[in-house]
Amino acid sequence: MQHDATVQPFRAGLALAVTATILYVVCAGAFALAPDATLNFFNAWVHGVDLSVLKPGAKPFGWGTFLYGLVGVVIAAFLTGVVYATAYNLLGPRSAARG
């Protein structure tokens, strides 16, 4: 029995936006509590690129910056989920029919 699975774009976008929100809050919290350790951790992710310029200095990281970044991440994640689900739905059945 063949089951053609489709993904609802709105739900996929919402799920990715919620996931990104959790990751953003955890990352911001880690950076607030241990900025040096957090930067060292992410230096390993970007193959040793020096991220020390991101350390708070002249412009402190406040609630306004946090919310501005959070809104941007949520919108980008939601749109990414919608595009992913739409592409998945468009490509899925055709690919299965060719297989």
C-alpha positions as semicolon CSV with decimal commas, in nm:
position;residue;x (nm);y (nm);z (nm)
1;M;0,000;0,000;0,000
2;Q;0,142;0,337;-0,106
3;H;0,094;0,638;0,116
4;D;0,152;0,980;-0,036
5;A;0,264;1,191;0,258
6;T;0,221;1,564;0,232
7;V;0,337;1,828;0,472
8;Q;0,114;2,122;0,560
9;P;0,322;2,434;0,490
10;F;0,172;2,643;0,772
11;R;0,230;2,370;1,031
12;A;0,584;2,307;0,909
13;G;0,659;2,680;0,924
14;L;0,512;2,706;1,272
15;A;0,707;2,401;1,396
16;L;1,033;2,541;1,261
17;A;0,957;2,885;1,410
18;V;0,895;2,731;1,754
19;T;1,216;2,528;1,728
20;A;1,417;2,835;1,625
21;T;1,266;3,034;1,913
22;I;1,381;2,775;2,166
23;L;1,731;2,764;2,017
24;Y;1,752;3,145;2,008
25;V;1,648;3,180;2,373
26;V;1,892;2,908;2,484
27;C;2,175;3,067;2,283
28;A;2,102;3,416;2,420
29;G;2,091;3,277;2,774
30;A;2,420;3,094;2,730
31;F;2,580;3,408;2,590
32;A;2,448;3,619;2,879
33;L;2,573;3,373;3,142
34;A;2,904;3,268;2,985
35;P;3,000;3,480;2,683
36;D;3,356;3,348;2,650
37;A;3,255;2,982;2,670
38;T;2,970;3,038;2,425
39;L;3,198;3,210;2,175
40;N;3,456;2,932;2,209
41;F;3,185;2,673;2,144
42;F;3,062;2,848;1,830
43;N;3,418;2,908;1,708
44;A;3,438;2,530;1,669
45;W;3,117;2,531;1,460
46;V;3,256;2,788;1,215
47;H;3,591;2,614;1,172
48;G;3,790;2,845;1,395
49;V;3,668;3,178;1,258
50;D;3,736;3,438;1,527
51;L;3,398;3,536;1,670
52;S;3,544;3,745;1,953
53;V;3,434;4,062;1,769
54;L;3,079;3,961;1,860
55;K;3,151;3,999;2,229
56;P;2,946;4,274;2,394
57;G;3,131;4,602;2,400
58;A;3,014;4,949;2,307
59;K;2,658;4,832;2,237
60;P;2,524;4,612;2,517
61;F;2,283;4,331;2,443
62;G;1,948;4,440;2,590
63;W;1,584;4,340;2,568
64;G;1,524;4,548;2,256
65;T;1,807;4,379;2,069
66;F;1,694;4,040;2,197
67;L;1,336;4,090;2,076
68;Y;1,445;4,237;1,742
69;G;1,668;3,935;1,677
70;L;1,399;3,694;1,797
71;V;1,137;3,839;1,562
72;G;1,380;3,815;1,271
73;V;1,468;3,454;1,351
74;V;1,101;3,355;1,391
75;I;1,001;3,511;1,058
76;A;1,295;3,356;0,874
77;A;1,230;3,014;1,028
78;F;0,858;3,027;0,951
79;L;0,920;3,120;0,587
80;T;1,186;2,850;0,559
81;G;0,941;2,590;0,688
82;V;0,669;2,704;0,447
83;V;0,906;2,694;0,150
84;Y;1,042;2,353;0,256
85;A;0,697;2,199;0,293
86;T;0,577;2,346;-0,036
87;A;0,884;2,214;-0,218
88;Y;0,847;1,876;-0,048
89;N;0,485;1,851;-0,155
90;L;0,562;1,954;-0,513
91;L;0,858;1,720;-0,552
92;G;0,744;1,423;-0,345
93;P;0,471;1,257;-0,552
94;R;0,647;1,316;-0,883
95;S;0,971;1,165;-0,754
96;A;0,786;0,860;-0,620
97;A;0,607;0,810;-0,952
98;R;0,939;0,807;-1,139
99;G;1,108;0,570;-0,893
